[in-house]
Amino acid sequence: MTQRIFLPVALVILAVTFLIAAVPPARAIEIAAREGIVVDFQTGATLLEKDADVSMPPASMSKVMTIYLVFQRLKDGRLNLDDELPVSEKAWRMGGSKMFVKVGNRVRIEDLIRGVIVASGNDACIVLAEGLAGTEAAFAEEMTRTAREIGLTNSTFANATGWPDPNQRMTARDLATLAHRIITDFPEYYHYFSETEFTWNGIRQSNRNPLLFKSIGADGLKTGHTKEAGFGLTASAVQGERRLILVLSGMSSQKERSEESARIMAWGFREFQNYALLKPAEVVDDAPVWLGENATVPLVAPEGLTVTLSRKARRAMKVKVVYDSPIPAPIQQGQQVARLVLDAPDTQPIEVPLMAAQDVARLGVVGRLVSGVKFLIFGSP
């Protein structure tokens, strides 16, 4: 087994790019939230987590899932922004945060979207749920089903609003995944999450997301609050070419939510960087080949890769390329023939498969004989 260990700075930098999503680091910053997670949007690296897989009441943060289903229908053509839905008595009577729709009226889809995202209207959620699925219960079943399809493995929904219910449960990690999917799947509609106010029925309401009013590049997504859940926020912000997703839950007040979310978002941008250092098909190493028409085969990762690391981890990164040497021919392009192993502080060792960049045919009988003689005499293929 060959282990080529690269320690020089240039090679350390090269290896860093293979770390697609690092094992979650030890928590380098204390947070007031009961549950929380910070994820780099591009690489998927977890920068911070605290009980991120613990089931919790999401409160109004679950409205992002309601909007996901609306955006799905808009994108596939089943729904239009100018379509109108009727307001039932159930929607009109719904308590909590309201858009203030009136029973018997018909409301445009676009206005309902703003009513959910900006005003956090429970009444708007019910209008959408009943209009799109017949009943709120049926819509909640669709929410749960769709959640599974898009990777929310620990989420169940009993309603469209986030109203307290034992079966209304999500995790911080699922909320981060949902935010990522909203941004990725529906870029043409994501702008609604950055709107800071909305007026309906003569009532102007401000977006409750505190980060939208701070100069940190925030452009979404949704707050939540109930007695059981505490104060929560699912948020995203962009600085330069980086986007971070943050989820916090279980805070004690609006003030704490505002201060903590701004502090942790700033920490994520300050302490971590993305390193896009390997271009697609760039050669990592040339491995010797046994009984092949070529003496070596170049090793590559299939695509250019980017990693999120702290400055400390980047400086201390160690990398080795591991394979059985020499690699026997024939070799097919795209065949995994090696692996790259990375070690960095606060992470578990990361292994990344390396592929052959080209075909290497097996030598004919005479060539194999000559190669065998050379090996006996010189000790090399």
PyMOL commands that set and color helices and strands:
alter all, ss='L'
color gray80, all
select helices_A, chain A and resi 9-16+59-76+89-93+109-117+122-133+136-149+172-185+190-194+210-213+254-271+311-316+365-378
alter helices_A, ss='H'
color red, helices_A
select strands_A, chain A and resi 2-6+35-40+46-50+84-86+106-108+197-200+203-206+218-226+230-239+242-251+272-276+283-290+296-300+306-310+318-323+327-328+336-343+350-356
alter strands_A, ss='S'
color yellow, strands_A
deselect
rebuild
show_as cartoon
